[in-house]
């Protein structure tokens, strides 16, 4: 089983089938460490990967989980082509016509108000794209705005730049080049 993790402090649960039968598990990612615990009602055992165990529960240590990058060389090449083929690209939740996130909607409205042509890509349609883009930009949240092939920022940065007039200047230069 391969896992994609971004090493942010998180805790997620899942239901899965393992050699122990069906059961509920949890993955906890702490910077630099990954802990996986699976509780099977059939086998009545818990498997722990990592260096923490729950007292009073029988544990079996089973090696490590291989975490890999979601940003494959092919995806990086594709993202490079997308962000350089358009002057302004917005990776967002939803579409320009139907944003599915308030932050994405805010950036769309700002770009519409400055009257520049921009391309949007719905990151909700592809989980690999969504995870890979976080690594590509080194930015963990969406929306992500790219201007002339360079990452500009998320919603907060875009709003601040719009209020100060910096965004309008940058977009005018981009449209003229």
N, CA and C of each residue as an Amber inpcrd file, in Angstrom:
protein
   531
   0.8510000  -1.1750000   0.0000000   0.0000000   0.0000000   0.0000000
   0.8920000   1.2320000   0.0000000   0.6460000   2.1650000  -0.8920000
   1.4030000   3.4150000  -0.9430000   0.5500000   4.5310000  -0.3820000
   1.2010000   5.4700000   0.2770000   0.5040000   6.5760000   0.9160000
   1.1050000   7.8830000   0.4730000   0.2830000   8.8880000   0.3540000
   0.7640000  10.2290000   0.0690000   0.5670000  11.0520000   1.3270000
   1.6320000  11.5710000   1.8710000   1.5520000  12.3880000   3.0730000
   2.3210000  13.6750000   2.8520000   1.8510000  14.7730000   3.4250000
   2.5480000  16.0290000   3.2440000   3.2420000  16.4880000   4.5230000
   3.3330000  15.6190000   5.5090000   4.0210000  15.8550000   6.7690000
   3.5850000  17.1200000   7.4800000   2.2940000  17.3710000   7.4650000
   1.6920000  18.3890000   8.3140000   1.1020000  17.6400000   9.5090000
   1.0430000  18.2380000  10.6980000   0.4410000  17.5330000  11.8270000
  -1.0400000  17.2650000  11.5530000  -1.3710000  16.0270000  11.2780000
  -2.7490000  15.6700000  10.9520000  -3.1100000  14.3490000  11.6010000
  -4.3780000  14.0790000  11.6650000  -4.8750000  12.7880000  12.1140000
  -6.0440000  12.4500000  11.2160000  -5.9770000  11.3250000  10.5290000
  -7.0910000  10.9360000   9.6840000  -7.4430000   9.4810000   9.9540000
  -8.6930000   9.1450000   9.7700000  -9.1650000   7.7930000  10.0160000
  -9.5830000   7.1630000   8.7050000  -9.6280000   5.8510000   8.6830000
 -10.0530000   5.1450000   7.4970000 -10.5790000   3.7770000   7.8860000
 -11.3170000   3.1580000   6.9740000 -11.7690000   1.7850000   7.1340000
 -11.1430000   1.0190000   5.9910000 -10.5200000  -0.0860000   6.2870000
  -9.7840000  -0.7870000   5.2520000  -9.7740000  -2.2870000   5.5090000
  -9.3580000  -3.0400000   4.5210000  -9.1720000  -4.4680000   4.6800000
  -7.6820000  -4.7300000   4.7270000  -7.2550000  -5.4670000   5.7130000
  -5.8450000  -5.7880000   5.8880000  -5.7170000  -7.2870000   6.1020000
  -4.5020000  -7.7810000   6.3050000  -4.3650000  -9.2110000   6.6160000
  -5.1120000  -9.6080000   7.8870000  -5.4470000  -8.6200000   8.7250000
  -6.1530000  -8.9010000   9.9720000  -7.6610000  -8.8640000   9.7900000
  -8.1730000  -8.5430000   8.6150000  -9.5980000  -8.4120000   8.3770000
  -9.9800000  -6.9530000   8.2310000 -11.2900000  -6.6740000   8.2120000
 -11.7540000  -5.2960000   8.1280000 -11.6080000  -4.6410000   9.4810000
 -11.3450000  -3.3720000   9.4800000 -11.2250000  -2.6660000  10.7510000
 -11.0550000  -1.1880000  10.5210000 -10.8310000  -0.4770000  11.5820000
 -10.6740000   0.9650000  11.5340000  -9.2450000   1.2880000  11.8970000
  -8.6640000   2.2420000  11.1950000  -7.2880000   2.6230000  11.4810000
  -7.1620000   4.1220000  11.5340000  -6.0190000   4.5690000  11.9390000
  -5.7510000   6.0010000  11.9850000  -4.3080000   6.2370000  11.5970000
  -4.0870000   7.3340000  10.8890000  -2.7350000   7.7360000  10.5290000
  -2.5080000   9.0930000  11.1710000  -1.4340000   9.2260000  11.8990000
  -1.0890000  10.5110000  12.5030000   0.2780000  10.8950000  11.9760000
   0.3350000  12.0570000  11.3450000   1.5910000  12.5180000  10.7830000
   2.0840000  13.6780000  11.6280000   3.2650000  13.5310000  12.1600000
   3.9310000  14.5780000  12.9280000   5.1870000  14.8920000  12.1420000
   5.6010000  16.1520000  12.0410000   6.7930000  16.4460000  11.2400000
   7.9400000  15.4840000  11.5360000   8.3460000  14.7660000  10.5010000
   9.4620000  13.8400000  10.6130000   9.0910000  12.4440000  11.0590000
   7.8320000  12.2170000  11.5120000   7.4400000  10.8950000  11.9690000
   6.0480000  10.5640000  11.4570000   5.8120000   9.3030000  11.2270000
   4.5140000   8.8370000  10.7640000   4.0650000   7.7210000  11.6860000
   2.8650000   7.8160000  12.2180000   2.3330000   6.7950000  13.1060000
   1.0680000   6.2350000  12.4890000   1.0130000   4.9190000  12.3930000
  -0.1490000   4.2450000  11.8190000  -0.6500000   3.2520000  12.8510000
  -1.9310000   3.2890000  13.1460000  -2.4950000   2.3640000  14.1030000
  -3.7280000   1.7490000  13.4860000  -3.8000000   0.4440000  13.5060000
  -4.9460000  -0.2610000  12.9450000  -5.5480000  -1.1450000  14.0140000
  -6.8460000  -1.0320000  14.1960000  -7.5460000  -1.8510000  15.1850000
  -8.5190000  -2.7450000  14.4400000  -8.3020000  -4.0420000  14.5110000
  -9.1770000  -4.9950000  13.8480000 -10.0930000  -5.6460000  14.8770000
 -11.3990000  -5.5820000  14.6840000 -12.3000000  -6.2220000  15.6430000
 -12.1910000  -7.7430000  15.5940000 -11.7310000  -8.2980000  14.4620000
 -11.6330000  -9.7460000  14.3180000 -10.3920000 -10.2940000  15.0040000
  -9.2790000  -9.6340000  14.8110000  -8.0230000 -10.1360000  15.3600000
  -7.7530000  -9.5740000  16.7500000  -8.4770000  -8.5540000  17.1650000
  -8.2950000  -7.8970000  18.4500000  -6.8340000  -7.5430000  18.6980000
  -6.2560000  -6.8930000  17.7450000  -4.8810000  -6.4360000  17.9040000
  -4.7190000  -5.0720000  17.2640000  -3.7380000  -4.3620000  17.7040000
  -3.4300000  -3.0560000  17.1460000  -2.0130000  -3.1030000  16.6200000
  -1.8340000  -2.5920000  15.4300000  -0.5180000  -2.5210000  14.8230000
  -0.0750000  -1.0730000  14.8700000   1.1290000  -0.8240000  15.3140000
   1.6370000   0.5390000  15.3900000   2.9200000   0.6420000  14.5910000
   3.0000000   1.6730000  13.7670000   4.2440000   2.0040000  13.0930000
   4.6380000   3.3590000  13.6280000   5.8470000   3.4770000  14.0740000
   6.3000000   4.7160000  14.6900000   6.8770000   4.4070000  16.0540000
   7.1100000   5.4070000  16.8440000   7.7540000   5.1620000  18.1170000
   6.8630000   5.4520000  19.3110000   5.5240000   5.4910000  19.1070000
   4.6060000   5.6750000  20.2170000   3.6070000   4.5280000  20.2310000
   3.3070000   4.0360000  21.3940000   2.3310000   2.9680000  21.5410000
   1.3130000   3.3920000  22.5940000   0.1100000   2.8670000  22.4620000
  -0.9390000   3.1740000  23.4280000  -0.8200000   2.1950000  24.5840000
  -0.6310000   2.6820000  25.8160000  -0.4880000   1.7760000  26.9660000
  -1.7290000   0.9070000  27.1370000  -1.5180000  -0.3240000  27.5260000
  -2.6220000  -1.2280000  27.8070000  -3.1960000  -1.9150000  26.5940000
  -2.6660000  -1.6670000  25.4140000  -3.1530000  -2.3100000  24.1960000
  -2.0150000  -3.1380000  23.6130000  -2.3440000  -4.3530000  23.1970000
  -1.3230000  -5.2160000  22.6170000  -0.8990000  -4.6720000  21.2630000
   0.3800000  -4.5020000  21.0500000   0.9000000  -3.9120000  19.8240000
   1.8400000  -4.8690000  19.1130000   1.9040000  -4.7020000  17.8290000
   2.8640000  -5.4250000  17.0070000   3.5200000  -4.4060000  16.1010000
   4.8280000  -4.3050000  16.1560000   5.5640000  -3.3360000  15.3520000
   5.8170000  -3.9530000  13.9830000   5.5400000  -3.1970000  12.9090000
   5.6990000  -3.7920000  11.5730000   6.4320000  -2.8740000  10.6030000
   7.5620000  -2.3780000  10.9040000   8.3470000  -1.6140000   9.9460000
   7.8060000  -0.2370000   9.6600000   8.1210000   0.2930000   8.4820000
   7.7360000   1.6580000   8.1660000   6.9050000   1.7010000   6.8920000
   6.1440000   2.7730000   6.7670000   5.3520000   3.0000000   5.5620000
   6.1630000   3.9050000   4.6500000   6.1930000   3.5890000   3.3890000
   6.9230000   4.4080000   2.4380000   6.0530000   5.5800000   2.0230000
   6.4930000   6.7830000   2.3280000   5.7800000   7.9910000   1.9180000
   6.4660000   8.5190000   0.6700000   5.7020000   8.9000000  -0.3220000
   6.3090000   9.3580000  -1.5510000   5.7460000  10.7020000  -1.9530000
   6.4370000  11.3380000  -2.8500000   6.0360000  12.6460000  -3.3310000
   4.9150000  12.5010000  -4.3490000   3.9120000  13.3500000  -4.2300000
   2.8160000  13.3570000  -5.2100000   3.2430000  14.0790000  -6.4800000
   4.3250000  14.8510000  -6.3900000   4.8040000  15.6200000  -7.5430000
   5.7800000  14.7610000  -8.3460000   5.2360000  14.0280000  -9.3030000
   6.0660000  13.1970000 -10.1680000   6.7330000  14.0860000 -11.2140000
   7.8050000  13.6110000 -11.8430000   8.4280000  14.4190000 -12.9060000
   7.4530000  14.7580000 -14.0350000   6.5480000  13.8220000 -14.3610000
   5.5700000  14.0760000 -15.4160000   4.6010000  15.1840000 -15.0000000
   4.1460000  15.1550000 -13.7540000   3.2330000  16.1820000 -13.2640000
   3.9330000  17.5310000 -13.2040000   5.1930000  17.5560000 -12.7950000
   5.9480000  18.8080000 -12.7390000   6.0720000  19.4170000 -14.1330000
   6.3660000  18.5830000 -15.1310000   6.4720000  19.0480000 -16.5130000
   5.1350000  19.6080000 -16.9960000   4.0570000  18.9090000 -16.6800000
   2.7260000  19.3690000 -17.0710000   2.3880000  20.7000000 -16.4070000
   2.6630000  20.8210000 -15.1170000   2.3850000  22.0720000 -14.4040000
   3.2200000  23.2170000 -14.9560000   4.4990000  22.9340000 -15.2750000
   5.3530000  23.9630000 -15.8880000   4.7330000  24.4780000 -17.1830000
   4.2390000  23.5450000 -18.0180000   3.6260000  23.9330000 -19.2920000
   2.3530000  24.7520000 -19.0780000   1.5350000  24.3340000 -18.1070000
   0.2660000  25.0320000 -17.8630000   0.5140000  26.4510000 -17.3770000
   1.3870000  26.6200000 -16.3880000   1.5700000  27.9630000 -15.8170000
   2.3340000  28.8960000 -16.7490000   3.0960000  28.3570000 -17.6940000
   3.8090000  29.2290000 -18.6320000   3.0320000  29.4620000 -19.9270000
   2.0080000  28.6520000 -20.1960000   1.2600000  28.8160000 -21.4420000
   0.1830000  29.9020000 -21.3490000  -0.1030000  30.3770000 -20.1630000
  -1.0820000  31.4420000 -19.9510000  -0.4580000  32.5180000 -19.0710000
  -0.8470000  33.7650000 -19.3040000  -0.3010000  34.8700000 -18.4970000
  -0.7540000  34.7780000 -17.0440000  -2.0270000  34.4220000 -16.8340000
  -2.5910000  34.3370000 -15.4840000  -3.3300000  33.0130000 -15.3490000
  -2.9420000  32.2100000 -14.3490000  -3.5700000  30.9150000 -14.1020000
  -3.9610000  30.8500000 -12.6330000  -5.1910000  30.4170000 -12.3810000
  -5.6850000  30.2630000 -11.0200000  -6.0700000  28.8100000 -10.7920000
  -5.3730000  28.1460000  -9.8730000  -5.7410000  26.8030000  -9.4360000
  -6.6820000  27.0080000  -8.2590000  -7.9070000  26.5220000  -8.3990000
  -8.9460000  26.8560000  -7.4240000  -9.8640000  25.6780000  -7.1700000
 -10.6860000  25.8110000  -6.1350000 -11.7210000  24.8240000  -5.8430000
 -12.9810000  25.2710000  -6.5760000 -13.3590000  24.4950000  -7.5650000
 -14.5120000  24.8370000  -8.3930000 -14.0740000  25.4580000  -9.7010000
 -15.0290000  26.1240000 -10.3460000 -14.7600000  26.7620000 -11.6350000
 -14.9850000  28.2630000 -11.5240000 -14.6000000  28.9790000 -12.5490000
 -14.7960000  30.4310000 -12.5990000 -16.2910000  30.7640000 -12.4470000
 -17.1350000  29.9810000 -13.0940000 -18.5750000  30.2230000 -13.0440000
 -19.2040000  29.7350000 -11.7420000 -18.6020000  28.7140000 -11.1090000
 -19.1650000  28.1300000  -9.8930000 -18.0580000  27.7970000  -8.8940000
 -17.4880000  28.8110000  -8.2470000 -16.4580000  28.5530000  -7.2270000
 -17.0620000  27.7700000  -6.0590000 -16.3180000  26.7960000  -5.5600000
 -16.8210000  25.9760000  -4.4600000 -16.1070000  26.2950000  -3.1510000
 -15.5640000  27.4810000  -3.0600000 -14.8420000  27.9110000  -1.8680000
 -14.8820000  29.4310000  -1.8410000 -15.1000000  29.9890000  -0.6790000
 -15.1690000  31.4400000  -0.5600000 -13.8760000  32.1340000  -0.9470000
 -12.7350000  31.5200000  -0.6100000 -11.4460000  32.1110000  -0.9570000
 -11.2340000  32.1030000  -2.4640000 -11.5950000  30.9870000  -3.1060000
 -11.4910000  30.9120000  -4.5680000 -12.3960000  31.9500000  -5.2130000
 -13.5980000  32.1050000  -4.6890000 -14.5340000  33.0890000  -5.2170000
 -13.9680000  34.5090000  -5.0830000 -13.3340000  34.7990000  -3.9620000
 -12.7470000  36.1270000  -3.7490000 -11.7030000  36.4370000  -4.8090000
 -10.8130000  35.4910000  -5.0910000  -9.7590000  35.7260000  -6.0840000
 -10.3590000  35.8500000  -7.4770000 -11.3640000  35.0360000  -7.7890000
 -12.0330000  35.1410000  -9.0970000 -12.6460000  36.5300000  -9.2570000
 -13.3220000  37.0200000  -8.2290000 -13.9500000  38.3400000  -8.3050000
 -12.9150000  39.4500000  -8.4700000 -11.7750000  39.3280000  -7.8110000
 -10.6990000  40.3160000  -7.9610000 -10.1900000  40.3150000  -9.3980000
  -9.9280000  39.1210000  -9.9470000  -9.4110000  39.0390000 -11.3180000
 -10.4380000  39.5540000 -12.3270000 -11.7150000  39.2850000 -12.0900000
 -12.7530000  39.8180000 -12.9800000 -12.8150000  41.3410000 -12.8860000
 -12.6350000  41.8800000 -11.6760000 -12.7380000  43.3340000 -11.4960000
 -11.5980000  44.0930000 -12.1690000 -10.4330000  43.4550000 -12.2940000
  -9.3230000  44.1310000 -12.9730000  -9.3350000  43.8370000 -14.4710000
 -10.3280000  43.0540000 -14.9110000 -10.5800000  42.8230000 -16.3270000
  -9.3760000  42.2500000 -17.0860000  -8.7990000  41.1820000 -16.5210000
  -7.7140000  40.4960000 -17.2250000  -8.1890000  39.0900000 -17.5890000
  -7.7540000  38.6010000 -18.7400000  -8.0980000  37.2130000 -19.0740000
  -7.2950000  36.2670000 -18.1750000  -7.9560000  35.2540000 -17.6570000
  -7.2580000  34.2860000 -16.8120000  -7.8470000  32.9050000 -17.0100000
  -7.0110000  31.9350000 -16.7960000  -7.3700000  30.5330000 -16.9420000
  -7.6070000  29.9780000 -15.5400000  -8.6330000  29.1330000 -15.3690000
  -8.8590000  28.4860000 -14.0710000  -8.7710000  26.9780000 -14.2290000
  -8.2790000  26.3360000 -13.1770000  -8.2000000  24.8800000 -13.1530000
  -8.7970000  24.4080000 -11.8310000  -9.7770000  23.5170000 -11.9250000
 -10.4720000  22.9930000 -10.7550000  -9.6470000  21.8660000 -10.1410000
  -9.0740000  22.1180000  -8.9730000  -8.2170000  21.1170000  -8.3340000
  -9.0290000  20.0240000  -7.6350000 -10.3270000  20.2120000  -7.5080000
 -11.1630000  19.1960000  -6.8610000 -11.4050000  17.9900000  -7.7620000
 -11.1330000  18.1390000  -9.0450000 -11.3620000  17.0470000  -9.9890000
 -10.2610000  16.0010000  -9.9800000  -9.0960000  16.3270000  -9.3940000
  -7.9660000  15.4070000  -9.4580000  -7.1360000  15.5140000  -8.1750000
  -7.1970000  14.4910000  -7.3420000  -6.4850000  14.4920000  -6.0550000
  -4.9720000  14.5010000  -6.2440000  -4.4650000  13.8340000  -7.2630000
  -3.0160000  13.8150000  -7.5130000  -2.5440000  15.2110000  -7.8840000
  -3.3150000  15.8960000  -8.7260000  -2.9880000  17.2820000  -9.0790000
  -2.9850000  18.1560000  -7.8320000  -4.0020000  17.9840000  -7.0090000
  -4.1360000  18.8090000  -5.7980000  -2.9430000  18.6330000  -4.8600000
  -2.5440000  17.3960000  -4.6100000  -1.4100000  17.1430000  -3.7190000
  -0.0900000  17.5600000  -4.3650000   0.0590000  17.2750000  -5.6490000
   1.2910000  17.6370000  -6.3520000   1.4900000  19.1380000  -6.4380000
   0.4110000  19.8690000  -6.6000000   0.4880000  21.3270000  -6.6970000
   0.9580000  21.9510000  -5.3860000   0.5920000  21.3510000  -4.2700000
   1.0590000  21.8370000  -2.9670000   2.5830000  21.7650000  -2.8910000
   3.1490000  20.6980000  -3.4180000   4.6090000  20.5460000  -3.4330000
   5.2400000  21.4590000  -4.4800000   4.5930000  21.5650000  -5.6270000
   5.1180000  22.3770000  -6.7310000   5.3100000  23.8250000  -6.3030000
   4.3210000  24.3630000  -5.5770000   4.3710000  25.7730000  -5.1810000
   4.9360000  25.9780000  -3.7820000   5.0850000  24.8940000  -3.0350000
   5.4530000  24.9770000  -1.6130000   4.4290000  25.8260000  -0.8520000
   3.1830000  25.7160000  -1.2460000   2.0890000  26.4650000  -0.6380000
   0.9760000  25.4690000  -0.3330000   0.5530000  25.3350000   0.9240000
  -0.3500000  24.2450000   1.3000000  -1.8340000  24.4580000   1.0250000
  -2.2460000  25.6760000   0.6470000  -3.6810000  25.9400000   0.5150000
  -4.0440000  26.4040000  -0.8890000  -5.3450000  26.4240000  -1.1370000
  -5.8760000  26.8900000  -2.4140000  -6.8730000  27.9950000  -2.1430000
  -7.0090000  28.9230000  -3.0620000  -6.5090000  28.9800000  -4.4320000
  -5.0340000  29.3610000  -4.4960000  -4.4450000  29.0820000  -5.6610000
  -3.0630000  29.4650000  -5.9410000  -3.0530000  30.2250000  -7.2650000
  -2.5230000  31.4310000  -7.2310000  -2.4900000  32.2930000  -8.4060000
  -1.0750000  32.3360000  -8.9810000  -0.9780000  32.1170000 -10.2990000
   0.2970000  32.2030000 -11.0160000   0.1850000  33.3240000 -12.0410000
   1.2000000  34.1770000 -12.0590000   1.2520000  35.2680000 -13.0340000
   2.5660000  35.1520000 -13.7870000   2.4800000  35.0520000 -15.1030000
   3.6330000  34.8680000 -15.9870000   4.5390000  33.7170000 -15.5300000
   3.9180000  32.5870000 -15.1980000   4.6520000  31.3880000 -14.8430000
   5.2140000  31.3620000 -13.4390000   5.0000000  32.4110000 -12.6560000
   5.5220000  32.4840000 -11.2950000   4.3780000  32.4280000 -10.2980000
   4.5930000  31.7050000  -9.2130000   3.5950000  31.6380000  -8.1570000
   3.4920000  33.0090000  -7.4990000   2.2720000  33.5480000  -7.4310000
   2.0560000  34.8570000  -6.8230000   1.6210000  34.7140000  -5.3720000
   0.6480000  33.8430000  -5.1120000   0.1810000  33.6440000  -3.7440000
  -1.2230000  33.1050000  -3.6970000  -1.7390000  33.0450000  -2.4750000
  -3.0940000  32.5880000  -2.2390000  -4.0420000  33.7590000  -2.1180000
  -5.1680000  33.5140000  -1.4880000  -6.2090000  34.5310000  -1.3750000
  -5.7440000  35.7450000  -0.5780000  -5.1680000  35.5480000   0.5840000
  -4.7650000  36.6730000   1.4400000  -3.7660000  37.5900000   0.7480000
  -2.7740000  36.9880000   0.1150000  -1.7510000  37.7770000  -0.5770000
  -2.3700000  38.5330000  -1.7470000  -3.2610000  37.8680000  -2.4790000
  -3.9210000  38.5060000  -3.6210000  -4.7870000  39.6840000  -3.1660000
  -5.5210000  39.5050000  -2.0820000  -6.3740000  40.5840000  -1.5610000
  -5.5190000  41.7750000  -1.1360000  -4.4420000  41.5300000  -0.4150000
  -3.5620000  42.6200000   0.0370000  -2.9310000  43.3530000  -1.1450000
  -2.4720000  42.5770000  -2.1390000  -1.8540000  43.1910000  -3.3180000
  -2.8900000  43.9990000  -4.1080000  -4.1250000  43.5250000  -4.1450000
  -5.1980000  44.2500000  -4.8380000  -5.4930000  45.5670000  -4.1220000
  -5.5890000  45.5280000  -2.8060000  -5.8780000  46.7360000  -2.0210000
  -4.7770000  47.7850000  -2.1580000  -3.5180000  47.3180000  -2.2530000
  -2.3980000  48.2560000  -2.3550000  -2.1480000  48.7300000  -3.7850000
  -2.7750000  48.0770000  -4.7720000  -2.5640000  48.4430000  -6.1710000
  -1.4270000  47.6750000  -6.8330000  -0.6910000  46.9050000  -6.0470000
   0.4460000  46.1380000  -6.5740000  -0.0180000  45.0840000  -7.5890000
  -1.1510000  44.4380000  -7.3340000  -1.6510000  43.4040000  -8.2400000
  -1.9860000  43.9950000  -9.6040000  -2.6530000  45.1450000  -9.6230000
  -3.0180000  45.7770000 -10.8830000  -1.7750000  46.1210000 -11.6980000
  -0.7450000  46.6600000 -11.0430000   0.5100000  46.9850000 -11.7410000
   1.1500000  45.7510000 -12.3380000   1.2190000  44.6860000 -11.5380000
   1.8330000  43.4330000 -11.9910000   1.0600000  42.8420000 -13.1690000
  -0.2530000  42.8950000 -13.0970000  -1.0690000  42.3400000 -14.1900000
  -0.9580000  43.1870000 -15.4550000  -0.8530000  44.5090000 -15.3120000
  -0.6550000  45.3660000 -16.4850000   0.6600000  45.0490000 -17.1830000
   1.7190000  44.8710000 -16.4100000   3.0280000  44.5080000 -16.9920000
   2.9370000  43.1580000 -17.6770000   2.2410000  42.2100000 -17.0390000
   2.1120000  40.8670000 -17.6110000   1.3490000  40.9050000 -18.9410000
   0.2980000  41.7060000 -19.0120000  -0.5040000  41.7850000 -20.2360000
   0.2560000  42.5060000 -21.3640000   1.1490000  43.4240000 -21.0110000
   1.9080000  44.1520000 -22.0230000   3.0880000  43.3710000 -22.5730000
   3.5730000  42.4130000 -21.8200000   4.7650000  41.6630000 -22.2820000
   4.4170000  40.5450000 -23.2200000
